[in-house]
């Protein structure tokens, strides 16, 4: 298995999910766990409870994650800004996840940020 286990929310494009799965990543979609309607805090809690990193560009989840940091709650989040997300292809996003997985200290800080290279 490549990388680390992921939970993706509805903001993650299907092309990225497919690229990660084709590379051997363990990816669970929130819609498959919670259905179409889900609560952002529930997503982060489920990911934490199930040893997964939540992948999203949802600003509300980013706010919740910072609150959890203040509270000392454990979690892992892969986050990118929506404006930058539009600049990256699915392949570039998958490569960015691969880069995170290669980091020797990935999630030393619970939030890892994906940024475009250009």
N, C-alpha and C positions, 0 to 999 in steps of 0.2 A: 504494500500500500504506500502510495506517495503522500507526502505532506502530513497534515494533522486532520482529525475529523472535523467536518464543518456542518453547520446548520445555515442555510441561506434563506433570507426572507424574500418577500415578493418584489423587492427592488433589484434583485440580481437577475440579469438577463439570462434567458435559457441557453444562449450560446456559450456563456461562461460556464454554466453548470455542466453542459455537455463536454466542453473542453477539459474541465477538471476531471470529470468521471473517466474520460478517455485516457487521461494520464494516470489513472489509478487512484484518484482521490476518493475518500469516503465522504460523500455529500448527501445530506438529507435536506429536503426542501420543507420549509415551514408549512406550506399548504398541504403537504402529505401528512403532517403531524396534527395540525390544528384546523385544517380546512381553510376556506377563503377568509373567514373572519378570525383575526388573532390580535392579541394585546402585546404591545412592544415589550413591556416588562416581563410578560410570560415567556416570550421568545428568548430573552436573555437568560432568564431563570432556567428554562428547559435546557438550553445549550450548556450552561454551567453545571447543572445537575447530571447531564449526560456526557460530560467530558468533551464537549465540542466547542469550537470557536464559532461565534455568530458572525456571519459575513453580511455586511449591509452598507448602504449609503444613506440610510434613514437618519435624519438629523435628530429626531425624537429619541431614537435608541442611543445615539451618541450622548445626548443630555443625560439619559438614564444611567449610562455607563459611568459618566463622571460623578453622578450622585453615588453610585455603588463604590467608586474609588474612595470617596470621602467616608463612606460607611465601613470600608475595609472588607467588602464582600468580594469573594473570588469569582472571576469570570475571565473569558478571553474574547476579544472582539477584533475583527479585521474590518477596518473602516476606510472609506474614501469619500471625498467630497463629490456631490452629484455633478457639479460643473466640470470637474476633471474626468469623471466617469464617461461623459459623452465624448471625450477626446480619445478614449482608448478602445481598441478593438477587443473582441472576446479573447483572441490569442494573446494580446498584450496583457490583459487582465490575468489570464491563466499563467503567463510567464511571471507576473508580479507575485502571484501566490507561490509559485515555485521558488522565487527568490526569498520570500519570507520563510519557507520551509527549510531553506539552506542556512538560515541564520543560526549561529551557535547558541544564541541567547533569545530566541524567539519567545515572545510573551514575558520577557523579564519585566517589562511594563505591560499591563494587561491589554492595552490597545495598540495594535499594529496598524500603521497607515500605509495605504497604497497610493502612490503618486505617479503620474505619467512621467516618462523619461524625457519627453520633449517639451 
